[in-house]
């Protein structure tokens, strides 16, 4: 019994001595994160956010359906199904998931088989002979099962697995962010197409009225009530009216091509697009909790939090690398140098081994401290990027609410200005028919009407587009609550070497 105890005590004493020496040789002290995570609740919001309605729900997943346009609904779904950008994002997700599987597999026992069947001629030299094998040919066969299992005493493999999982979640969340951005781009282009069709109507009406005014001037000259100057004045705006009509057709064609590209299709697919029929009567409203709810819904904010979690696990991996690594190794096999081709399968040729393997970092020239410093700086970078994302998210929501409020006010002003311009045009037309004013005054009043109609369409398109951007800024309903990592996951856990007899 003493012969067994003494070697065990000696081995334990040796390990304690080695660990003690190790902790003095390579030290991770003095390297720690400097950035502090921001609490979304502590970021001040402005009046635009505070005064928004407090009882609304988050945007639903198909938020674009609120516009009531079946063609828009179909085109968004078409873009989500055919976009090369989303296909690339999905491939990145699959790659990250596969790498997470590789990291998880490292925690499992590793078993392998190595076998060799060789016909070998042995030389006659100072190493191999002279002897019975010199200048002979025989079978030299081996077979062995190998087992290795990393005990992961300091959690290095566990941290690597969690880091890989966090990176996979980052990729998945970025894919959702790409889908949300694609939805917003399609809706914005579609709203632009609707505005361009409205401007096309205005350009056609303007050209028609210019031509009617020219015909009237020519008729007045024929019957002796008008002059050549009046005809020339009515004729001058026609080239510009034709140019504006051509520009409207060009803008529609370009936007159609843009929508086709967003759907991952060629320009020919846009030929089937008809005039948009958009209708939106919802006032801008916000959820009851801002910005805390933003943390759980916006894909870019959630991706930032997962990136911080991955960086925190990276620190743990770098810290665990300072400590010994103990693997459990085993082998079972056989070997035969002479005899028949299958002699290596006999029982008397069996060999096996089982025991621990210890690797100790004694001196590495500062490589481990450098890696830990890099991982710590990466964590600080991820934290600051997350804070910047959160600040920009709040700013974006506030900007859009301010813009929507301004557009609502502008709608009333433009409607009033258009009514005034139309009254002025009617009065100018009546005065011109009575011979009390020339064509120049009528053209000026007519131009004012068309300008106000254009402004009115721009304000309406601005409202539709800003509402879409607000839904995108609020996350668009693509992420469910609780999809972000918990606060505890954003901190690096302490990894320490506990040596018996030391504090």
Secondary structure by P-SEA (a helix, b strand, c coil): caaaaaaaaaaaaaaaaaaaaaaaccccccccccbbbbcccccccccccccccccccccccccccccccaaaaaaaaaaaaccaaaaaaaaaaaaaaaaaaaaaaaaccccbbbbbbbbbbbbbcccccccccccbbbbbcccbbbbbbcccccaaaaaaaaaaaaaaaaaaaaaaaaaaaaaaaaaaaaaaaaaaaaaaaaaaaaaaaaaaaaaaaaaaaaaccccaaaaaaaacaaaaaaaaaaaaaaaaaaaaaaaaaaacccccccccccccccccccccccccccaaaaaaccaaaaaaaaaaaaaaaaaaaaaaaabbbbbbbbbbbccccccccccccccccccbbbbbbbbbbccccaaaaaaaaaaaaaaaaaaaaaaaaaaaaaaaaaaaaaaaaaaaaaaaaaaaaaaaaaaaaaaaaaaaaaccccaaaaaaaaaaaaaaaaaaaaaaaaaaaaaaaaaaaacccccccccccccccccccbbbbbccccc
